[in-house]
Amino acid sequence: MSFTAKDVMQLRQKTGLGMMDCKKALTENNGDAAAAESWIREKKKGKMDTRTERTTGEGRIAVAYGDNCAVIVEIQTETDFTAKNEAFEKMVGEVANFALTSDDGDISTTQEITKAIDEIRITTGENANFARGVHYSGGHFGHYIHHDGKRACLIQTDGEVDGESLKGICQHIVFHDPLGISAADVPAEIIEKIKADAIQQAKDTGKNDEIAQKMAEGKVRKHLEENTLLAQKFVLDESKTVQEMLPEGTTVTAFVRYTLGS
């Protein structure tokens, strides 16, 4: 079966590969465009599977909403050049949409997700992988993704909050990195360590046990105010706490904050 320059161009548009690669694929498959496309993908994927040891220090984060659910995902690749590519950004969005069918909690890769990532690996020649993701269902959701796609937050509340307010709270989370929603979310061992260190510091300055205990309790209280979401001063209006930014009777039930690669 013969083929024309137009056939080569169409195959190039579908695969994103060079003209010579596409011409060779059509030649190897007697001009059959569908067979040539499959041949290219198998050949290129085979090569890429040998490169999985390459470091993937760049990438993007995406958020998607479904029927009473939401997800946040992180996809990594080798270079910032690829991470900023329109095709890569589109793929990350597709992966987020595929992940909406997951169960709540950590997201596992599926055939759809793997195929979407493989397409980018083939066309860019770079290693790429699904780094992580979380699925929530129920309640109301909001999110914020920094302009570079490398920092993001997804938040879930138990009551309705307007979108701009939720976005602002997500921005706050991205930049202030709270330890948890409230003091109840901070592990006891962290609190005990803060308290023990404060007691030791007080004793080192000559304070007795009673005063040292009171000073330690004050230090723990201050630490929780500064490091738990609802008690923190809201980044966009420090005259209010994050709790005061929420409608009465509404609170945050969950949030996840991602920074690319960490």
Secondary structure by P-SEA (a helix, b strand, c coil): ccccaaaaaaaaaaccccaaaaaaaaaaacccaaaaaaaaaaaaaaaaaaaccccccccbbbbbbcccccbbbbbbbccccccccaaaaaaaaaaaaaaccccccbbbbcaaaaaaaaaaaaaacbbbbbcccccccccccccccccccccbbbbbbcccccaaaaaaaaaaaaaacccccccccccaaaaaaaaaaaaaaaaaacccaaaaaaaaaaaaaaaaaacccccccccccccccccccccccccccbbbbbcccc
